[in-house]
Amino acid sequence: MNLNLEEALRLGERAGADEVEVYAVSNRSIEIEIKRDTIELARESLVHGVGIRAVVDGAVGFASTNREERLSDAATLAVKTARLRRSNPKWRGLPSRTEHPVVKGLYDRKIEDIGVEECIDHAFEMIRGVAGTRETSPVRGRVTCTTTEHEILNTSGVEALEKATVADAYIETISRRDGETATAYDFEVSRRIDEINFYGIGKSAAELSRRSLGTTKVLSERTTVLLQPMAVADLLEQTFVPALSAENVQKNRSSLRGRLHTTVASEDLTIIDDGLVRGGLRSAATDDEGTPSQRTMVIEKGVLQTYLYDKYTADQDETVSTANAIRYTYNQTPVISTRNFIIEYPDSGVIEETRSGVIIHSFIGAHTANPITGDFSVEARNSFTIRDGEIREPIKTMMLAGNVFELLQNISGAGSDVKNLGSIITPTLRIEEMKIV
């Protein structure tokens, strides 16, 4: 779809808007789905569309379309929607034009040029990675290669155009022995396809599921728990990240309300939200409403330094946006979310240093956690005992219960195994006095 976005702005103004914003996306994606050890589906899809925000007397309306001939209708509908809404006296305007940085490493020509057959070859690489492990076979998997071009314009002068690529690969495996089964998964995602080890993903998942056979039971107790990167990301995305949203803080839906410049975590913990990371999966020149991306110190040595803002919530607190307006698709308005959320803690040999405890690969049910209180009770997946600095027996079933804000206070160590999991970049974290059931 070849849309004239400047014309869309003019259409909105002619329909009566005080301000207009146009967000357009063009997306090409190849997806390969694996079922057992075969390719179940291979498809290529193209998605084009535009979302329009129109502001009338401080009220914001929205409409979208994926058809060029409906652009005028969408602009008119956005204005009509704004007129149906109550005027918001707190509205201070859309972002204004400012210089924005250039972020490198977001585009890979190989991904844009890749075809279905090559993606299928990569899927078979993962399957071959599984095949080298005894008693183990693939369950399902996926390879996706996507090229996205997005553009933002508004009547305050914002103009931003960027092209980016991403490749991701995922596989789940199952191991069987003497009537017992165990499953595991692994994945990698990158802006560059050459950085993904397809064979290694299959091998890693297969070895983990096979190691998870021959389980033992554990008693309910408080103990040292090592959360590997996927487990850390599972928990933080569902509990801590929502608490940082300025919208949730302003609506009294966050336990971090009133906690700025106070200690909320271990004094050795630093968390940075960085939209400028080279090759970062949420890096871009601007956020999704046109505010220039930046590096934001969220927690410094355990002290909460800021919440995460878009333009509107920043205006309410009389501060500036942290460039955290994110859109997941063209037909939705922006929401506050993380960019590249980086967990930093001094690394050491956390496994070797642990005399007794458990280590957890990932969780099931993290979405059931309470994002307001931070309470959670989740099922551990692929967990093992640790004794005398060594990973020992796989654990049959285990629940982990606690509160994310207490968890952050009780961090006592971190590994060197930093993993980029999409929006969260983290190592393994060691937590003291966690309740296992």
N, C-alpha and C positions, 0 to 999 in steps of 0.2 A: 504494500500500500504506500503510495507516494503522496503524503499529505503535505499541504501547505500550512505549516503551523502558524505562521504570521497571519495568514488569512483567518485561522481559527481564533486568534486573539481579537482580530477586528470584528469577527462575527459576534463574539461575546460582548464586546463593548457596544456594538450597535443594538444588541438585544437589551441593553440597559445595565450592564455590570459596571461597578466602580473599578474592580480589578479582575483580571483573568489570568489563569495559569494553565498551560498546556503541557502535558507529559505524554510523550509518544514512545512506543517500544516496537522494535522489529526483532524477531527472535527466530532462529533456525536451530532445530534440535534433532539429533539422531539418537534413538533409544533402542537398545538391544536387551531383551529379557531372557534370562536363563531359567529353565526348569529342569531339575536334575542335571544330567550331563549333556543336554541338547539346547539349541536355541529355539525358544518358543515363539518369539515375536521380534521382528525388526521393522522399525518404522521411522520415517522422517516427517517432521511436522514444521510448519511455518505459522507463526503467530504475529499478527500486526494489530496495533490498536492505539487509541489515544484516549486519555482521560482529561477532562476539563473541569477545573474548579473556578467558579464564578462567585464574586463577593458583591453583595448588595447591602449597603447600610450595616456592615459588620456581620452579616449573616452569610454563611458559606454554603453554596450548592454544588452538586457534583453530578456529572453524567459522563458516559463513555460510549465509544463506538469502534467497531473494527471495519467499517465501510466508509470509504471516502465520500460517497454521495450523501451520507447521513451526518457529515460533520456539522453542517449548519443546524440540523435538528438537535444534535448533542449540545451545542453551545446554547441554543435557546432553552433546552430543558435544564441545563445547569443554572441558568439565570432564574427560570421559573421556580426551581427547587429552592434557590436562595431566598426568593420572595416569600415562600411558604414558611420559612424558618423565622424564629424570633431574632431580632437584631441583637448582636452581642456587643455591648459597649466596651468590652475588654479587647476587642480585635484591634490590632495595631498595623496590620498590613502584611502582604506577602514579602518574602525576602527581596532585598534590593540588589542591584548589580554591583559586584565587587570582583576584584581579581581572584582567580582560583588557581591552585597549584596544578602541576602536571604530575600524575602518578604513573610510574613505570611498571612494566611487568604484567599488565592486565590482559594483553592480547597475544595470542599464539596463532600464527598463520596456519600451522599444521591442523589445528582444530577447525578453523573455518573451512579449510580445503578437504577435510576428511570425508570419506564416503561410507556407505553402509557396510560394504564388504570389509573394510579395514576395522571398523568397530566390531564386527563379528569376530574377526581374528583376535582382537583384544579379549573378547569374552571367552573364547576358547583358551587363551593363555591362562585365565583364572581357573578354568575347569582343569587344565593340565596341572596347575599348582596344587589343586586338591588331590588329584589322582596319585601323587607321590606319597600320600599318607595312608597307611594301612587302616582298615576298619572304618573308613570315612568316605563319604560321597557328598556332592553338592545337593542342596535343597532348592535354592533359588538364587538369582543374582541379577545384576543390572550393570550395563555400561551406558553412559550418557555423555554426549559431546554437544555443547551448546555455544552458539555465537549470538550475542545480544548487542544491539545498538539502541541506545536510549537518548532522548533529547528533551530538554526542559526549557521552556520559554515562559516569561510572564510580562505583564504590562509595566512592571517596575524595572525592566531592563535585564533581567536574568536571561542568559543564553548559555546553555551547556550541552555539548554533544560528545558522546563517548561510546567506543566500541570495546567490548570485552569478551573473553572466552572462558569456558570452564569445562573440565572433564571430570567425571566421577565414576567410580567403580565400586561395587558392593557385592559381597557373596556371603551366603549362609550355608553352613555345612552341618552334617549329622554323622556321629560316630556310633557304632553298635558293637557290643561285646556281651556275650552270655545273657542276652535278654535285656541288657541295660542300654539306654541311649543317652546321648548328650549332644547339644547343639551349640554353635558359636557363630559369630560373624566378624567380618572385618571390612573396612572400606578406606578408600583414599579419595581425595578431591584436590584439584589443582587448576591453576590458570593455564598450565602447560602440560600437554599430554605426555611428554617425555619424562616428566617427574613422577608419573604413576607407574608403580611396579605391579603390573597385572598378575604375573605369575606369583609374586610374593604375597599378594593379598589372598589368593587362594590357598597358598601354603600356610600362611599365618592362621587363617580361620580354621583350616583342617587340623593343624597341630593343636590349637586351643581346644577344639571340641574333643579330640582324642585324649588330651590330658585331663579333660573333665570327666572321664569315665573312672569307675572305681571309687565312688564318693564315700565320705564319712559324714557323721552328724556332729554338730557343735551344740554346746550348751548355751543357754541365754546368759549373757554377761556384758559387762562394760569392758572394752578392750581397745587395743590399737588397731586402727583400720587404715589400710592403704587403698586409696581410690585411684585407679588408673585413669588416663585422660578421658576416655569415653564416659566413665562413671562421673567424673567431675563435671563434664559438660552436661550430662543428663540432668544432674541436680541443679546446677547453677542456672541453666536456661529456664527451669520451671519455678524457681524460688527466688534467687537473688537478683537476677536480671529484671524481672517485673518490679521489684522493690526500688530499683534505681530510676524508673521512669518518672519524670517530673509530673506527667499527667496523673499517675497513681498517687504520687506524693500530694499533689494539690487537691485530689479528691479523697484524701485520707484513706487510701487503700494500700498504704505501705508502712511497714514497721520502721522504715528509715526516716520517716517524717520527723523533723526537728533534730536530726542526728548529725547535721553538717558540722565538720570540724571537730568531731568526737571520735574516739576509738571504737571501731566496729569489727576489727579483725586482729589477728596476730600482728605484732609490731614488725615482723619480718615480711609481711605480705604487702605487695604493691600490685595494683590492677590498673592497666592503661587501656583506654578505648581509642583505637588509632585507625582512622580512615585513610591514612597515607602509606600504610605498609606496602612495600614493593611486592607485587604479586598477590596481595591480600585478597581473600575471597569476598570481602565487603569493602574493598578499597575503591575509591573513585575520586574524581576531581571535586565533586560536590556531593552532598546528600541528595535525596530524591525530591527536595523542593528548591534546590539551587544554592543552599548555603555552602560555602567552601569547606571542604573536609579539613580536619585538624587532628592533632594528637591530644587527647584529654586524659589528665591524671585523675582517675576516679577514686582510688584509694592509694595513699602514700604512707608506707610504714604503718599500716593499720588504721590510718585516719581517713575518714570519708571527706573527700575534697569537693565533690559536686554530684548533682544528679545529671541525668541525661535529658537533653532538651531538644525539641523542635522549635520553630520560630514562634508559634503561638504560646506555648508554655513558658518559653524564655521571656516573652513580653509580660506575662502575668507576674513573674518574679523579678521583673525589671533587671534582667540580665541578658546575656547573649546566647544564641543557640549553640549547642555543642555539635551541630551537624549530625543529628541522630534521627532524622526523618527518613523512614524506609518504606518503600512500596514493594509488595511481593508480586504485583501484577498491575497492568495499566488500568484495570477497571475497579481499583480500590484506592481510597484516599490514603495518604501517608500515616504511618503509626510510628511511635518511638521504639527504637530497638538498638541493639549494639551494632557497631561496625566490626572491627577486629578486636575482640575482647581478650587482652593478653594478661595471663596470670604469671606473676614473677615472684619467686621465692628462692632463697639460696639453696643450691642443689647439693646433695650428698648421697651416700649409698644408703638410701632409706630402707631397702630390703635387708641388706647386710647388718644394718644397725638395729633392726627390730628383733627383739628376743622372742616375743610371742604376740600373735595377732592374726589378722586375716587380710587378704588382698582381693579386691573386687574389680572385675573387668568392666562391667556395665550393669545397668538396672532395667528392670521391667516395672512399669507403672509410675515413673517419675512425674507423669502428667497429673497424677492424683494429688500431688503435694499442694499445700495451701500457700499461694503466692503472697498473701497478705501477712500471715503470721510467720511463714517460713517453715512450718512444721511439715514433716514428711515421714512416710512409712512405706518403704519400697522393697521389692524383691531383688536380691543380688543375683546376677547371672555370671556364670563362670568365675566363681570365687574359690579361693584356696586358703588353707591354713599356712601360717608362717611360724616356724620354730627355729630358734638359734640362727637367725639370719638367712634361712633358706625357705623357699616355697615348697610346701609339702603336699598334703592330700587335698584333692578336690572336695568341695562341700556340697552335700546333696541339696538341701534347701536352706535358705537363710534370709531373714528380713533385717533391714537396717532402719532404725527409727531415730529421729532426732529433730533438730532445728538448725536451719542453715546458718543462722546468725551465731549460734553457739559453735557450730562446726568451724566457721571462719576464725573464731577466737582460739580454737584448739588445734590449729595446724602446727605441727612440730617438725616438718621436713618436706622435702620435695625431691623428685628424681631428676635426671637429666634427659628424660625421654619426652621432650616437648613435641606435641602433636597438634597440627592444625585441623580442627574439626568443623570448619565452616566459619562460624562467627566467633568461636572460642578457641584460643590457642593456650594450651596448658600442659604442664607435666603431671606425673603422678604426685598426689599429695598424701602425706601421712597425717592422720587425725587421731588425737588421743581421746580416750574415755567415750568411745561411741558405743551405743547400745545395739547388740545383735541379738536376734531371737531365732 
